[in-house]
Amino acid sequence: MNIEYYTAMLERNRVMPFMKDGRTVCILCFYIGDNQDLDRFINSDPWSVVEDKPSGELAYIAQLITDKDVKNPALSYQIWSGFKDYIKAEYPSTRIICWRRWKNDKVYIFNKKIQGEAR
């Protein structure tokens, strides 16, 4: 674990932990920016802290780390809902949450629109 990365992301309020029954279920690290920032977010070193724009319309999930507990799949909706609510409340300009996943030696980018109006 890269303590410098997580410390810097914490200082920038770009880390969201999820707790359940006294354990850390997962940790999400994210950036806020616009569509033109997406390539920069994707292509950055996973342990570098990238400058972002809190007024942006896009939230990019840079890292998602779980504790690999067998109960985690049952919590995925709760975690996703909590993250969306947090993004809507703290970054009201954000309209899209996106992330990348590797599969069969290819990178796939996923986008989900945030439903409802942000405050």
Biopython code that builds the backbone (N, CA, C, O; Angstrom):
import numpy as np
from Bio.PDB.StructureBuilder import StructureBuilder

atoms = [
    (1, "MET", "N", (0.844, -1.174, 0.000)),
    (1, "MET", "CA", (0.000, 0.000, 0.000)),
    (1, "MET", "C", (0.891, 1.240, 0.000)),
    (1, "MET", "O", (1.883, 1.315, 0.724)),
    (2, "ASN", "N", (0.515, 2.196, -0.820)),
    (2, "ASN", "CA", (1.294, 3.414, -0.973)),
    (2, "ASN", "C", (0.732, 4.498, -0.048)),
    (2, "ASN", "O", (-0.234, 5.179, -0.392)),
    (3, "ILE", "N", (1.341, 4.647, 1.111)),
    (3, "ILE", "CA", (0.830, 5.560, 2.135)),
    (3, "ILE", "C", (0.871, 7.014, 1.665)),
    (3, "ILE", "O", (-0.006, 7.798, 2.030)),
    (4, "GLU", "N", (1.874, 7.390, 0.860)),
    (4, "GLU", "CA", (1.960, 8.763, 0.371)),
    (4, "GLU", "C", (0.772, 9.093, -0.533)),
    (4, "GLU", "O", (0.197, 10.177, -0.443)),
    (5, "TYR", "N", (0.409, 8.148, -1.403)),
    (5, "TYR", "CA", (-0.726, 8.347, -2.303)),
    (5, "TYR", "C", (-2.010, 8.544, -1.501)),
    (5, "TYR", "O", (-2.739, 9.512, -1.721)),
    (6, "TYR", "N", (-2.286, 7.634, -0.577)),
    (6, "TYR", "CA", (-3.529, 7.707, 0.182)),
    (6, "TYR", "C", (-3.573, 8.926, 1.088)),
    (6, "TYR", "O", (-4.643, 9.504, 1.284)),
    (7, "THR", "N", (-2.447, 9.328, 1.639)),
    (7, "THR", "CA", (-2.397, 10.537, 2.458)),
    (7, "THR", "C", (-2.729, 11.759, 1.619)),
    (7, "THR", "O", (-3.520, 12.605, 2.036)),
    (8, "ALA", "N", (-2.131, 11.856, 0.438)),
    (8, "ALA", "CA", (-2.408, 12.994, -0.449)),
    (8, "ALA", "C", (-3.859, 13.000, -0.906)),
    (8, "ALA", "O", (-4.488, 14.056, -0.961)),
    (9, "MET", "N", (-4.394, 11.828, -1.233)),
    (9, "MET", "CA", (-5.793, 11.756, -1.661)),
    (9, "MET", "C", (-6.739, 12.114, -0.501)),
    (9, "MET", "O", (-7.764, 12.760, -0.718)),
    (10, "LEU", "N", (-6.402, 11.701, 0.710)),
    (10, "LEU", "CA", (-7.199, 12.085, 1.885)),
    (10, "LEU", "C", (-7.185, 13.592, 2.087)),
    (10, "LEU", "O", (-8.223, 14.189, 2.374)),
    (11, "GLU", "N", (-6.025, 14.209, 1.940)),
    (11, "GLU", "CA", (-5.904, 15.652, 2.113)),
    (11, "GLU", "C", (-6.743, 16.405, 1.088)),
    (11, "GLU", "O", (-7.189, 17.520, 1.355)),
    (12, "ARG", "N", (-6.961, 15.813, -0.073)),
    (12, "ARG", "CA", (-7.746, 16.442, -1.139)),
    (12, "ARG", "C", (-9.218, 16.013, -1.106)),
    (12, "ARG", "O", (-9.995, 16.395, -1.981)),
    (13, "ASN", "N", (-9.598, 15.229, -0.106)),
    (13, "ASN", "CA", (-10.976, 14.715, -0.003)),
    (13, "ASN", "C", (-11.368, 13.888, -1.222)),
    (13, "ASN", "O", (-12.476, 14.025, -1.741)),
    (14, "ARG", "N", (-10.465, 13.034, -1.675)),
    (14, "ARG", "CA", (-10.712, 12.176, -2.834)),
    (14, "ARG", "C", (-10.668, 10.698, -2.463)),
    (14, "ARG", "O", (-10.408, 9.845, -3.311)),
    (15, "VAL", "N", (-10.922, 10.403, -1.195)),
    (15, "VAL", "CA", (-10.979, 9.024, -0.714)),
    (15, "VAL", "C", (-12.303, 8.848, 0.022)),
    (15, "VAL", "O", (-12.701, 9.688, 0.829)),
    (16, "MET", "N", (-12.972, 7.744, -0.273)),
    (16, "MET", "CA", (-14.208, 7.433, 0.433)),
    (16, "MET", "C", (-14.148, 5.994, 0.917)),
    (16, "MET", "O", (-14.218, 5.069, 0.108)),
    (17, "PRO", "N", (-14.019, 5.789, 2.232)),
    (17, "PRO", "CA", (-14.035, 4.425, 2.777)),
    (17, "PRO", "C", (-15.463, 3.989, 3.099)),
    (17, "PRO", "O", (-16.326, 4.817, 3.394)),
    (18, "PHE", "N", (-15.695, 2.694, 3.040)),
    (18, "PHE", "CA", (-16.982, 2.121, 3.439)),
    (18, "PHE", "C", (-16.727, 1.110, 4.544)),
    (18, "PHE", "O", (-15.909, 0.201, 4.407)),
    (19, "MET", "N", (-17.456, 1.296, 5.652)),
    (19, "MET", "CA", (-17.304, 0.427, 6.813)),
    (19, "MET", "C", (-18.576, -0.403, 6.999)),
    (19, "MET", "O", (-19.684, 0.055, 6.720)),
    (20, "LYS", "N", (-18.390, -1.621, 7.473)),
    (20, "LYS", "CA", (-19.528, -2.491, 7.792)),
    (20, "LYS", "C", (-19.105, -3.407, 8.928)),
    (20, "LYS", "O", (-18.108, -4.121, 8.814)),
    (21, "ASP", "N", (-19.856, -3.392, 10.024)),
    (21, "ASP", "CA", (-19.579, -4.251, 11.177)),
    (21, "ASP", "C", (-18.135, -4.125, 11.663)),
    (21, "ASP", "O", (-17.492, -5.122, 11.993)),
    (22, "GLY", "N", (-17.637, -2.895, 11.703)),
    (22, "GLY", "CA", (-16.304, -2.638, 12.234)),
    (22, "GLY", "C", (-15.149, -2.954, 11.300)),
    (22, "GLY", "O", (-13.993, -2.880, 11.715)),
    (23, "ARG", "N", (-15.425, -3.301, 10.062)),
    (23, "ARG", "CA", (-14.337, -3.584, 9.124)),
    (23, "ARG", "C", (-14.440, -2.650, 7.930)),
    (23, "ARG", "O", (-15.530, -2.202, 7.575)),
    (24, "THR", "N", (-13.321, -2.363, 7.323)),
    (24, "THR", "CA", (-13.305, -1.565, 6.108)),
    (24, "THR", "C", (-13.622, -2.480, 4.944)),
    (24, "THR", "O", (-12.817, -3.340, 4.586)),
    (25, "VAL", "N", (-14.779, -2.303, 4.359)),
    (25, "VAL", "CA", (-15.241, -3.142, 3.254)),
    (25, "VAL", "C", (-14.502, -2.769, 1.976)),
    (25, "VAL", "O", (-14.011, -3.638, 1.255)),
    (26, "CYS", "N", (-14.426, -1.461, 1.699)),
    (26, "CYS", "CA", (-13.684, -1.017, 0.522)),
    (26, "CYS", "C", (-13.283, 0.439, 0.675)),
    (26, "CYS", "O", (-13.799, 1.170, 1.520)),
    (27, "ILE", "N", (-12.352, 0.829, -0.169)),
    (27, "ILE", "CA", (-11.873, 2.202, -0.236)),
    (27, "ILE", "C", (-11.934, 2.623, -1.699)),
    (27, "ILE", "O", (-11.393, 1.946, -2.573)),
    (28, "LEU", "N", (-12.595, 3.744, -1.955)),
    (28, "LEU", "CA", (-12.666, 4.314, -3.303)),
    (28, "LEU", "C", (-11.817, 5.574, -3.352)),
    (28, "LEU", "O", (-11.924, 6.434, -2.478)),
    (29, "CYS", "N", (-10.977, 5.684, -4.369)),
    (29, "CYS", "CA", (-10.242, 6.910, -4.651)),
    (29, "CYS", "C", (-10.751, 7.431, -5.986)),
    (29, "CYS", "O", (-10.971, 6.648, -6.910)),
    (30, "PHE", "N", (-10.938, 8.723, -6.099)),
    (30, "PHE", "CA", (-11.562, 9.274, -7.298)),
    (30, "PHE", "C", (-11.017, 10.655, -7.616)),
    (30, "PHE", "O", (-10.384, 11.305, -6.784)),
    (31, "TYR", "N", (-11.281, 11.084, -8.846)),
    (31, "TYR", "CA", (-10.971, 12.439, -9.299)),
    (31, "TYR", "C", (-12.243, 13.062, -9.843)),
    (31, "TYR", "O", (-13.163, 12.355, -10.253)),
    (32, "ILE", "N", (-12.293, 14.382, -9.845)),
    (32, "ILE", "CA", (-13.388, 15.126, -10.432)),
    (32, "ILE", "C", (-12.808, 15.958, -11.568)),
    (32, "ILE", "O", (-11.773, 16.605, -11.403)),
    (33, "GLY", "N", (-13.468, 15.942, -12.709)),
    (33, "GLY", "CA", (-12.989, 16.727, -13.844)),
    (33, "GLY", "C", (-14.041, 16.784, -14.931)),
    (33, "GLY", "O", (-15.226, 16.561, -14.682)),
    (34, "ASP", "N", (-13.597, 17.082, -16.130)),
    (34, "ASP", "CA", (-14.473, 17.131, -17.288)),
    (34, "ASP", "C", (-14.077, 16.036, -18.265)),
    (34, "ASP", "O", (-13.070, 15.357, -18.067)),
    (35, "ASN", "N", (-14.866, 15.865, -19.317)),
    (35, "ASN", "CA", (-14.599, 14.804, -20.291)),
    (35, "ASN", "C", (-13.181, 14.874, -20.857)),
    (35, "ASN", "O", (-12.566, 13.834, -21.091)),
    (36, "GLN", "N", (-12.657, 16.066, -21.078)),
    (36, "GLN", "CA", (-11.310, 16.182, -21.628)),
    (36, "GLN", "C", (-10.234, 15.739, -20.632)),
    (36, "GLN", "O", (-9.089, 15.519, -21.027)),
    (37, "ASP", "N", (-10.579, 15.605, -19.355)),
    (37, "ASP", "CA", (-9.627, 15.132, -18.342)),
    (37, "ASP", "C", (-9.557, 13.609, -18.270)),
    (37, "ASP", "O", (-8.630, 13.063, -17.672)),
    (38, "LEU", "N", (-10.522, 12.922, -18.868)),
    (38, "LEU", "CA", (-10.629, 11.471, -18.712)),
    (38, "LEU", "C", (-9.367, 10.735, -19.159)),
    (38, "LEU", "O", (-8.878, 9.871, -18.430)),
    (39, "ASP", "N", (-8.836, 11.050, -20.323)),
    (39, "ASP", "CA", (-7.613, 10.376, -20.797)),
    (39, "ASP", "C", (-6.456, 10.588, -19.831)),
    (39, "ASP", "O", (-5.682, 9.667, -19.570)),
    (40, "ARG", "N", (-6.341, 11.787, -19.306)),
    (40, "ARG", "CA", (-5.265, 12.081, -18.339)),
    (40, "ARG", "C", (-5.450, 11.255, -17.075)),
    (40, "ARG", "O", (-4.475, 10.729, -16.539)),
    (41, "PHE", "N", (-6.669, 11.130, -16.591)),
    (41, "PHE", "CA", (-6.926, 10.312, -15.413)),
    (41, "PHE", "C", (-6.593, 8.846, -15.687)),
    (41, "PHE", "O", (-5.946, 8.186, -14.875)),
    (42, "ILE", "N", (-7.038, 8.350, -16.830)),
    (42, "ILE", "CA", (-6.833, 6.942, -17.183)),
    (42, "ILE", "C", (-5.360, 6.616, -17.366)),
    (42, "ILE", "O", (-4.896, 5.570, -16.911)),
    (43, "ASN", "N", (-4.621, 7.499, -18.026)),
    (43, "ASN", "CA", (-3.239, 7.217, -18.384)),
    (43, "ASN", "C", (-2.220, 7.582, -17.317)),
    (43, "ASN", "O", (-1.025, 7.345, -17.497)),
    (44, "SER", "N", (-2.671, 8.148, -16.221)),
    (44, "SER", "CA", (-1.726, 8.517, -15.162)),
    (44, "SER", "C", (-1.228, 7.275, -14.425)),
    (44, "SER", "O", (-1.892, 6.238, -14.410)),
    (45, "ASP", "N", (-0.071, 7.396, -13.827)),
    (45, "ASP", "CA", (0.456, 6.339, -12.975)),
    (45, "ASP", "C", (-0.546, 6.114, -11.846)),
    (45, "ASP", "O", (-1.004, 7.083, -11.241)),
    (46, "PRO", "N", (-0.905, 4.850, -11.543)),
    (46, "PRO", "CA", (-1.918, 4.598, -10.518)),
    (46, "PRO", "C", (-1.553, 5.129, -9.131)),
    (46, "PRO", "O", (-2.425, 5.265, -8.273)),
    (47, "TRP", "N", (-0.276, 5.427, -8.906)),
    (47, "TRP", "CA", (0.138, 5.927, -7.602)),
    (47, "TRP", "C", (0.499, 7.403, -7.617)),
    (47, "TRP", "O", (1.059, 7.914, -6.647)),
    (48, "SER", "N", (0.182, 8.099, -8.718)),
    (48, "SER", "CA", (0.414, 9.543, -8.737)),
    (48, "SER", "C", (-0.897, 10.248, -8.422)),
    (48, "SER", "O", (-1.975, 9.746, -8.737)),
    (49, "VAL", "N", (-0.796, 11.394, -7.809)),
    (49, "VAL", "CA", (-1.966, 12.187, -7.484)),
    (49, "VAL", "C", (-2.121, 13.220, -8.599)),
    (49, "VAL", "O", (-1.273, 14.096, -8.767)),
    (50, "VAL", "N", (-3.194, 13.110, -9.344)),
    (50, "VAL", "CA", (-3.426, 13.940, -10.522)),
    (50, "VAL", "C", (-4.261, 15.153, -10.134)),
    (50, "VAL", "O", (-5.204, 15.049, -9.350)),
    (51, "GLU", "N", (-3.904, 16.297, -10.689)),
    (51, "GLU", "CA", (-4.711, 17.498, -10.458)),
    (51, "GLU", "C", (-6.077, 17.309, -11.103)),
    (51, "GLU", "O", (-6.189, 16.770, -12.205)),
    (52, "ASP", "N", (-7.103, 17.755, -10.409)),
    (52, "ASP", "CA", (-8.443, 17.648, -10.954)),
    (52, "ASP", "C", (-9.188, 18.963, -10.759)),
    (52, "ASP", "O", (-8.603, 19.953, -10.321)),
    (53, "LYS", "N", (-10.474, 18.973, -11.084)),
    (53, "LYS", "CA", (-11.273, 20.193, -11.043)),
    (53, "LYS", "C", (-12.568, 19.904, -10.289)),
    (53, "LYS", "O", (-13.460, 19.258, -10.839)),
    (54, "PRO", "N", (-12.693, 20.366, -9.041)),
    (54, "PRO", "CA", (-13.877, 20.073, -8.234)),
    (54, "PRO", "C", (-15.203, 20.525, -8.848)),
    (54, "PRO", "O", (-16.262, 20.040, -8.451)),
    (55, "SER", "N", (-15.156, 21.440, -9.803)),
    (55, "SER", "CA", (-16.390, 21.911, -10.438)),
    (55, "SER", "C", (-16.730, 21.106, -11.689)),
    (55, "SER", "O", (-17.650, 21.466, -12.423)),
    (56, "GLY", "N", (-16.001, 20.024, -11.937)),
    (56, "GLY", "CA", (-16.204, 19.232, -13.146)),
    (56, "GLY", "C", (-17.493, 18.433, -13.146)),
    (56, "GLY", "O", (-18.160, 18.289, -12.122)),
    (57, "GLU", "N", (-17.826, 17.916, -14.325)),
    (57, "GLU", "CA", (-19.067, 17.159, -14.492)),
    (57, "GLU", "C", (-18.855, 15.650, -14.451)),
    (57, "GLU", "O", (-19.808, 14.887, -14.602)),
    (58, "LEU", "N", (-17.622, 15.219, -14.250)),
    (58, "LEU", "CA", (-17.297, 13.798, -14.311)),
    (58, "LEU", "C", (-16.542, 13.367, -13.050)),
    (58, "LEU", "O", (-15.590, 14.028, -12.635)),
    (59, "ALA", "N", (-16.965, 12.270, -12.454)),
    (59, "ALA", "CA", (-16.225, 11.654, -11.343)),
    (59, "ALA", "C", (-15.583, 10.391, -11.895)),
    (59, "ALA", "O", (-16.273, 9.529, -12.441)),
    (60, "TYR", "N", (-14.277, 10.278, -11.756)),
    (60, "TYR", "CA", (-13.548, 9.113, -12.256)),
    (60, "TYR", "C", (-13.048, 8.289, -11.067)),
    (60, "TYR", "O", (-12.298, 8.795, -10.233)),
    (61, "ILE", "N", (-13.455, 7.042, -10.991)),
    (61, "ILE", "CA", (-12.986, 6.158, -9.924)),
    (61, "ILE", "C", (-11.592, 5.664, -10.318)),
    (61, "ILE", "O", (-11.444, 4.866, -11.243)),
    (62, "ALA", "N", (-10.592, 6.141, -9.614)),
    (62, "ALA", "CA", (-9.207, 5.795, -9.923)),
    (62, "ALA", "C", (-8.814, 4.453, -9.312)),
    (62, "ALA", "O", (-8.114, 3.662, -9.945)),
    (63, "GLN", "N", (-9.263, 4.195, -8.087)),
    (63, "GLN", "CA", (-8.938, 2.942, -7.414)),
    (63, "GLN", "C", (-10.120, 2.497, -6.566)),
    (63, "GLN", "O", (-10.823, 3.311, -5.966)),
    (64, "LEU", "N", (-10.319, 1.185, -6.533)),
    (64, "LEU", "CA", (-11.316, 0.591, -5.660)),
    (64, "LEU", "C", (-10.663, -0.646, -5.057)),
    (64, "LEU", "O", (-10.348, -1.607, -5.759)),
    (65, "ILE", "N", (-10.469, -0.602, -3.770)),
    (65, "ILE", "CA", (-9.806, -1.697, -3.069)),
    (65, "ILE", "C", (-10.807, -2.301, -2.093)),
    (65, "ILE", "O", (-11.444, -1.575, -1.330)),
    (66, "THR", "N", (-10.949, -3.620, -2.113)),
    (66, "THR", "CA", (-11.870, -4.287, -1.191)),
    (66, "THR", "C", (-11.092, -5.240, -0.298)),
    (66, "THR", "O", (-9.934, -5.564, -0.563)),
    (67, "ASP", "N", (-11.760, -5.686, 0.776)),
    (67, "ASP", "CA", (-11.121, -6.626, 1.685)),
    (67, "ASP", "C", (-11.340, -8.080, 1.261)),
    (67, "ASP", "O", (-10.898, -8.994, 1.957)),
    (68, "LYS", "N", (-12.016, -8.308, 0.126)),
    (68, "LYS", "CA", (-12.244, -9.633, -0.480)),
    (68, "LYS", "C", (-13.100, -10.559, 0.383)),
    (68, "LYS", "O", (-13.051, -11.777, 0.217)),
    (69, "ASP", "N", (-13.874, -9.997, 1.292)),
    (69, "ASP", "CA", (-14.773, -10.805, 2.113)),
    (69, "ASP", "C", (-15.892, -11.371, 1.246)),
    (69, "ASP", "O", (-16.342, -10.704, 0.315)),
    (70, "VAL", "N", (-16.342, -12.571, 1.530)),
    (70, "VAL", "CA", (-17.398, -13.214, 0.739)),
    (70, "VAL", "C", (-18.738, -12.468, 0.832)),
    (70, "VAL", "O", (-19.606, -12.659, -0.020)),
    (71, "LYS", "N", (-18.913, -11.637, 1.839)),
    (71, "LYS", "CA", (-20.147, -10.876, 2.001)),
    (71, "LYS", "C", (-20.190, -9.618, 1.122)),
    (71, "LYS", "O", (-21.248, -9.002, 0.994)),
    (72, "ASN", "N", (-19.086, -9.233, 0.528)),
    (72, "ASN", "CA", (-19.022, -7.979, -0.217)),
    (72, "ASN", "C", (-19.994, -7.874, -1.386)),
    (72, "ASN", "O", (-20.579, -6.808, -1.572)),
    (73, "PRO", "N", (-20.198, -8.919, -2.183)),
    (73, "PRO", "CA", (-21.150, -8.751, -3.296)),
    (73, "PRO", "C", (-22.541, -8.304, -2.839)),
    (73, "PRO", "O", (-23.222, -7.572, -3.557)),
    (74, "ALA", "N", (-22.952, -8.727, -1.679)),
    (74, "ALA", "CA", (-24.262, -8.319, -1.162)),
    (74, "ALA", "C", (-24.280, -6.837, -0.779)),
    (74, "ALA", "O", (-25.353, -6.245, -0.660)),
    (75, "LEU", "N", (-23.114, -6.238, -0.588)),
    (75, "LEU", "CA", (-23.027, -4.838, -0.189)),
    (75, "LEU", "C", (-22.829, -3.895, -1.374)),
    (75, "LEU", "O", (-22.835, -2.677, -1.195)),
    (76, "SER", "N", (-22.655, -4.433, -2.575)),
    (76, "SER", "CA", (-22.281, -3.597, -3.713)),
    (76, "SER", "C", (-23.304, -2.501, -4.011)),
    (76, "SER", "O", (-22.917, -1.374, -4.320)),
    (77, "TYR", "N", (-24.601, -2.807, -3.924)),
    (77, "TYR", "CA", (-25.609, -1.783, -4.177)),
    (77, "TYR", "C", (-25.533, -0.679, -3.126)),
    (77, "TYR", "O", (-25.618, 0.502, -3.464)),
    (78, "GLN", "N", (-25.375, -1.044, -1.875)),
    (78, "GLN", "CA", (-25.276, -0.072, -0.788)),
    (78, "GLN", "C", (-24.058, 0.835, -0.980)),
    (78, "GLN", "O", (-24.144, 2.046, -0.779)),
    (79, "ILE", "N", (-22.937, 0.249, -1.365)),
    (79, "ILE", "CA", (-21.712, 1.024, -1.587)),
    (79, "ILE", "C", (-21.894, 1.964, -2.774)),
    (79, "ILE", "O", (-21.559, 3.145, -2.690)),
    (80, "TRP", "N", (-22.424, 1.440, -3.882)),
    (80, "TRP", "CA", (-22.629, 2.260, -5.073)),
    (80, "TRP", "C", (-23.575, 3.420, -4.769)),
    (80, "TRP", "O", (-23.312, 4.556, -5.163)),
    (81, "SER", "N", (-24.672, 3.138, -4.071)),
    (81, "SER", "CA", (-25.642, 4.165, -3.719)),
    (81, "SER", "C", (-25.011, 5.232, -2.815)),
    (81, "SER", "O", (-25.235, 6.427, -3.012)),
    (82, "GLY", "N", (-24.237, 4.803, -1.842)),
    (82, "GLY", "CA", (-23.566, 5.743, -0.946)),
    (82, "GLY", "C", (-22.571, 6.626, -1.670)),
    (82, "GLY", "O", (-22.466, 7.819, -1.386)),
    (83, "PHE", "N", (-21.838, 6.038, -2.611)),
    (83, "PHE", "CA", (-20.865, 6.822, -3.372)),
    (83, "PHE", "C", (-21.582, 7.848, -4.253)),
    (83, "PHE", "O", (-21.170, 9.007, -4.307)),
    (84, "LYS", "N", (-22.647, 7.435, -4.941)),
    (84, "LYS", "CA", (-23.405, 8.380, -5.772)),
    (84, "LYS", "C", (-23.965, 9.523, -4.934)),
    (84, "LYS", "O", (-23.887, 10.683, -5.337)),
    (85, "ASP", "N", (-24.525, 9.204, -3.777)),
    (85, "ASP", "CA", (-25.086, 10.241, -2.901)),
    (85, "ASP", "C", (-24.006, 11.217, -2.449)),
    (85, "ASP", "O", (-24.228, 12.427, -2.406)),
    (86, "TYR", "N", (-22.835, 10.681, -2.113)),
    (86, "TYR", "CA", (-21.718, 11.529, -1.688)),
    (86, "TYR", "C", (-21.288, 12.459, -2.821)),
    (86, "TYR", "O", (-21.095, 13.655, -2.602)),
    (87, "ILE", "N", (-21.140, 11.923, -4.012)),
    (87, "ILE", "CA", (-20.707, 12.728, -5.155)),
    (87, "ILE", "C", (-21.729, 13.821, -5.449)),
    (87, "ILE", "O", (-21.354, 14.971, -5.674)),
    (88, "LYS", "N", (-23.012, 13.475, -5.449)),
    (88, "LYS", "CA", (-24.058, 14.473, -5.715)),
    (88, "LYS", "C", (-24.041, 15.587, -4.673)),
    (88, "LYS", "O", (-24.214, 16.757, -5.013)),
    (89, "ALA", "N", (-23.834, 15.232, -3.416)),
    (89, "ALA", "CA", (-23.864, 16.225, -2.338)),
    (89, "ALA", "C", (-22.616, 17.106, -2.330)),
    (89, "ALA", "O", (-22.718, 18.319, -2.150)),
    (90, "GLU", "N", (-21.446, 16.511, -2.522)),
    (90, "GLU", "CA", (-20.187, 17.252, -2.398)),
    (90, "GLU", "C", (-19.719, 17.914, -3.698)),
    (90, "GLU", "O", (-18.994, 18.908, -3.657)),
    (91, "TYR", "N", (-20.120, 17.380, -4.832)),
    (91, "TYR", "CA", (-19.672, 17.881, -6.138)),
    (91, "TYR", "C", (-20.906, 18.032, -7.026)),
    (91, "TYR", "O", (-21.115, 17.222, -7.929)),
    (92, "PRO", "N", (-21.732, 19.065, -6.782)),
    (92, "PRO", "CA", (-23.034, 19.185, -7.442)),
    (92, "PRO", "C", (-22.984, 19.341, -8.959)),
    (92, "PRO", "O", (-24.000, 19.125, -9.619)),
    (93, "SER", "N", (-21.856, 19.702, -9.528)),
    (93, "SER", "CA", (-21.754, 19.822, -10.985)),
    (93, "SER", "C", (-21.582, 18.469, -11.664)),
    (93, "SER", "O", (-21.760, 18.358, -12.877)),
    (94, "THR", "N", (-21.240, 17.448, -10.897)),
    (94, "THR", "CA", (-20.949, 16.129, -11.460)),
    (94, "THR", "C", (-22.216, 15.455, -11.951)),
    (94, "THR", "O", (-23.219, 15.394, -11.240)),
    (95, "ARG", "N", (-22.158, 14.949, -13.176)),
    (95, "ARG", "CA", (-23.298, 14.283, -13.803)),
    (95, "ARG", "C", (-23.023, 12.830, -14.173)),
    (95, "ARG", "O", (-23.953, 12.046, -14.362)),
    (96, "ILE", "N", (-21.733, 12.469, -14.277)),
    (96, "ILE", "CA", (-21.359, 11.128, -14.731)),
    (96, "ILE", "C", (-20.275, 10.564, -13.818)),
    (96, "ILE", "O", (-19.348, 11.274, -13.429)),
    (97, "ILE", "N", (-20.400, 9.289, -13.481)),
    (97, "ILE", "CA", (-19.342, 8.561, -12.773)),
    (97, "ILE", "C", (-18.793, 7.538, -13.758)),
    (97, "ILE", "O", (-19.559, 6.800, -14.377)),
    (98, "CYS", "N", (-17.488, 7.489, -13.905)),
    (98, "CYS", "CA", (-16.903, 6.517, -14.828)),
    (98, "CYS", "C", (-15.714, 5.819, -14.184)),
    (98, "CYS", "O", (-15.144, 6.299, -13.204)),
    (99, "TRP", "N", (-15.356, 4.675, -14.759)),
    (99, "TRP", "CA", (-14.236, 3.882, -14.273)),
    (99, "TRP", "C", (-13.764, 2.993, -15.410)),
    (99, "TRP", "O", (-14.446, 2.844, -16.424)),
    (100, "ARG", "N", (-12.600, 2.408, -15.231)),
    (100, "ARG", "CA", (-12.064, 1.483, -16.238)),
    (100, "ARG", "C", (-11.876, 0.120, -15.613)),
    (100, "ARG", "O", (-11.666, -0.007, -14.406)),
    (101, "ARG", "N", (-11.955, -0.899, -16.452)),
    (101, "ARG", "CA", (-11.725, -2.279, -16.020)),
    (101, "ARG", "C", (-10.966, -3.010, -17.105)),
    (101, "ARG", "O", (-11.200, -2.799, -18.295)),
    (102, "TRP", "N", (-10.064, -3.863, -16.692)),
    (102, "TRP", "CA", (-9.317, -4.707, -17.617)),
    (102, "TRP", "C", (-10.057, -6.024, -17.790)),
    (102, "TRP", "O", (-10.525, -6.612, -16.814)),
    (103, "LYS", "N", (-10.162, -6.487, -19.033)),
    (103, "LYS", "CA", (-10.745, -7.791, -19.314)),
    (103, "LYS", "C", (-10.168, -8.282, -20.637)),
    (103, "LYS", "O", (-10.215, -7.576, -21.644)),
    (104, "ASN", "N", (-9.630, -9.484, -20.628)),
    (104, "ASN", "CA", (-9.058, -10.077, -21.839)),
    (104, "ASN", "C", (-8.028, -9.156, -22.499)),
    (104, "ASN", "O", (-8.041, -8.969, -23.715)),
    (105, "ASP", "N", (-7.139, -8.585, -21.686)),
    (105, "ASP", "CA", (-6.069, -7.701, -22.155)),
    (105, "ASP", "C", (-6.574, -6.442, -22.850)),
    (105, "ASP", "O", (-5.855, -5.854, -23.658)),
    (106, "LYS", "N", (-7.783, -6.025, -22.552)),
    (106, "LYS", "CA", (-8.334, -4.783, -23.086)),
    (106, "LYS", "C", (-8.835, -3.935, -21.932)),
    (106, "LYS", "O", (-9.204, -4.450, -20.877)),
    (107, "VAL", "N", (-8.844, -2.629, -22.149)),
    (107, "VAL", "CA", (-9.388, -1.703, -21.164)),
    (107, "VAL", "C", (-10.773, -1.289, -21.634)),
    (107, "VAL", "O", (-10.955, -0.875, -22.779)),
    (108, "TYR", "N", (-11.738, -1.405, -20.748)),
    (108, "TYR", "CA", (-13.104, -0.977, -21.027)),
    (108, "TYR", "C", (-13.433, 0.186, -20.097)),
    (108, "TYR", "O", (-13.119, 0.151, -18.907)),
    (109, "ILE", "N", (-14.068, 1.215, -20.651)),
    (109, "ILE", "CA", (-14.484, 2.374, -19.868)),
    (109, "ILE", "C", (-15.993, 2.286, -19.668)),
    (109, "ILE", "O", (-16.745, 2.120, -20.628)),
    (110, "PHE", "N", (-16.424, 2.398, -18.435)),
    (110, "PHE", "CA", (-17.836, 2.347, -18.093)),
    (110, "PHE", "C", (-18.280, 3.725, -17.604)),
    (110, "PHE", "O", (-17.553, 4.393, -16.868)),
    (111, "ASN", "N", (-19.463, 4.142, -18.011)),
    (111, "ASN", "CA", (-20.051, 5.416, -17.595)),
    (111, "ASN", "C", (-21.437, 5.169, -17.033)),
    (111, "ASN", "O", (-22.213, 4.394, -17.592)),
    (112, "LYS", "N", (-21.745, 5.825, -15.931)),
    (112, "LYS", "CA", (-23.096, 5.773, -15.368)),
    (112, "LYS", "C", (-23.531, 7.205, -15.080)),
    (112, "LYS", "O", (-22.832, 7.942, -14.385)),
    (113, "LYS", "N", (-24.682, 7.596, -15.613)),
    (113, "LYS", "CA", (-25.227, 8.900, -15.304)),
    (113, "LYS", "C", (-25.750, 8.894, -13.876)),
    (113, "LYS", "O", (-26.297, 7.898, -13.403)),
    (114, "ILE", "N", (-25.575, 10.009, -13.206)),
    (114, "ILE", "CA", (-26.112, 10.170, -11.866)),
    (114, "ILE", "C", (-27.563, 10.586, -12.030)),
    (114, "ILE", "O", (-27.851, 11.595, -12.673)),
    (115, "GLN", "N", (-28.469, 9.824, -11.459)),
    (115, "GLN", "CA", (-29.898, 10.109, -11.573)),
    (115, "GLN", "C", (-30.295, 11.200, -10.584)),
    (115, "GLN", "O", (-29.687, 11.351, -9.525)),
    (116, "GLY", "N", (-31.305, 11.938, -10.944)),
    (116, "GLY", "CA", (-31.816, 12.983, -10.050)),
    (116, "GLY", "C", (-30.984, 14.238, -10.133)),
    (116, "GLY", "O", (-29.915, 14.257, -10.743)),
    (117, "GLU", "N", (-31.469, 15.248, -9.534)),
    (117, "GLU", "CA", (-30.769, 16.519, -9.556)),
    (117, "GLU", "C", (-29.769, 16.604, -8.419)),
    (117, "GLU", "O", (-30.047, 16.191, -7.293)),
    (118, "ALA", "N", (-28.620, 17.136, -8.726)),
    (118, "ALA", "CA", (-27.624, 17.404, -7.691)),
    (118, "ALA", "C", (-28.030, 18.679, -6.963)),
    (118, "ALA", "O", (-28.695, 19.548, -7.527)),
    (119, "ARG", "N", (-27.627, 18.775, -5.732)),
    (119, "ARG", "CA", (-27.932, 19.984, -4.958)),
    (119, "ARG", "C", (-27.057, 21.113, -5.405)),
    (119, "ARG", "O", (-27.159, 22.220, -4.876)),
]
sb = StructureBuilder()
sb.init_structure("model")
sb.init_model(0)
sb.init_chain("A")
sb.init_seg("    ")
for serial, (resi, resn, name, xyz) in enumerate(atoms, 1):
    if name == "N":
        sb.init_residue(resn, " ", resi, " ")
    sb.init_atom(name, np.array(xyz, "f"), 0.0, 1.0, " ", f" {name:<3s}", serial, name[0])
structure = sb.get_structure()
